Amino acid sequence: MVLYSLGNITIGHDAVVSQKSYLCTGSHDAESPEFAIYSCPIYVEAECWIATDVYIAPGVTIGRGTLVGARSSVFKDLPPGKICMGSPARVIKDRIQSEGESTGSESNDLDQVRQAP
């Protein structure tokens, strides 16, 4: 894991940030003639799982209990309690299903993602 910490990085309790992930709080202003550097904090809230090789951009908050799938790139905040993946990362489904609700195990969730627009 790499923590490029020009700004604060907050990781909540019981959260996991897996190998090869890159949390980047700094970047350059593309509209500045000097490409001025800036920083924004990153928040990974409690009970999250950031899977392997995920990139998290400056200023992003990952909501409590959210799972971010391997090799995803996160450029905007992700809500709590979701499974998110892709580049850019987007919500795929709720992480914890309510009692009596389908878990999606009847079909292949990755097939649904591949077919999504």
C-alpha positions in Angstrom: 0.0 0.0 0.0 1.2 3.5 -0.8 0.0 6.5 1.2 0.9 9.7 -0.7 0.1 11.9 2.2 0.4 15.6 1.3 -3.0 15.8 3.1 -4.5 13.8 5.9 -5.6 10.2 5.4 -8.1 8.9 7.9 -8.8 5.1 8.1 -11.6 4.1 10.4 -11.7 1.1 12.8 -11.9 -2.4 11.4 -11.2 -1.1 7.9 -8.8 -3.0 5.5 -6.7 -1.4 2.8 -5.2 -4.3 0.8 -1.8 -4.7 -1.0 -0.8 -2.5 -3.9 -3.5 0.1 -3.1 -2.6 3.8 -3.6 -4.2 6.5 -1.5 -3.2 9.8 -3.1 -4.1 13.1 -1.3 -2.2 15.4 -3.7 -2.2 16.3 -7.3 -1.5 19.2 -9.7 -3.9 21.9 -10.9 -4.1 21.3 -14.7 -5.5 24.8 -15.2 -2.6 26.5 -13.4 0.3 27.8 -15.6 2.7 26.4 -13.0 0.7 23.1 -12.4 0.4 24.2 -8.8 0.3 21.3 -6.3 -2.7 20.9 -4.0 -3.9 18.4 -1.4 -7.3 17.2 -0.1 -7.9 14.7 2.7 -9.1 11.1 2.1 -11.5 9.3 4.5 -11.9 5.6 4.6 -14.7 5.1 7.1 -15.0 2.2 9.6 -15.6 -1.4 8.4 -14.5 -0.7 4.8 -12.5 -3.1 2.6 -10.4 -1.5 -0.1 -9.3 -4.6 -2.2 -6.0 -5.0 -3.9 -4.6 -2.4 -6.3 -7.3 0.3 -5.8 -6.5 3.9 -6.5 -8.2 6.6 -4.3 -8.0 10.2 -5.5 -7.6 13.4 -3.4 -10.7 14.5 -1.5 -12.6 11.1 -1.6 -14.6 9.6 1.2 -15.4 5.9 1.2 -18.6 5.4 3.2 -18.8 3.1 6.2 -18.9 -0.6 5.4 -18.3 -0.2 1.7 -16.2 -2.7 -0.3 -14.2 -1.4 -3.3 -13.4 -4.1 -5.7 -9.8 -4.9 -6.9 -8.2 -2.6 -9.5 -10.9 0.0 -9.1 -10.2 3.8 -9.4 -12.2 6.0 -7.0 -12.5 9.7 -8.1 -15.7 10.6 -6.2 -17.2 9.8 -2.8 -18.8 6.3 -2.4 -21.9 5.9 -0.2 -21.9 3.6 2.9 -22.8 -0.1 2.8 -22.2 -0.7 -0.9 -20.1 -2.9 -3.2 -18.4 -0.7 -5.7 -16.0 -1.5 -8.6 -14.7 -0.2 -11.9 -12.8 2.7 -13.3 -14.3 5.0 -12.3 -15.7 3.1 -9.4 -19.5 2.9 -9.2 -22.1 1.3 -7.0 -22.9 -2.3 -8.0 -25.2 -3.3 -5.2 -25.9 -3.2 -1.5 -23.2 -5.0 0.5 -25.5 -6.5 3.1 -28.8 -7.9 1.9 -32.0 -7.6 4.0 -33.5 -10.8 5.2 -35.5 -12.4 2.4 -33.8 -10.3 -0.2 -32.0 -12.0 -3.1 -28.2 -12.1 -2.6 -27.6 -12.2 -6.4 -26.0 -15.6 -6.1 -28.6 -16.9 -8.6 -26.7 -15.1 -11.4 -23.1 -14.1 -12.0 -22.7 -10.5 -10.7 -19.7 -9.9 -13.0 -21.8 -10.8 -16.0 -24.2 -8.0 -15.0 -21.4 -5.6 -14.6 -19.9 -6.4 -18.1 -23.3 -5.8 -19.6 -23.9 -2.5 -17.9 -23.7 0.6 -20.1 
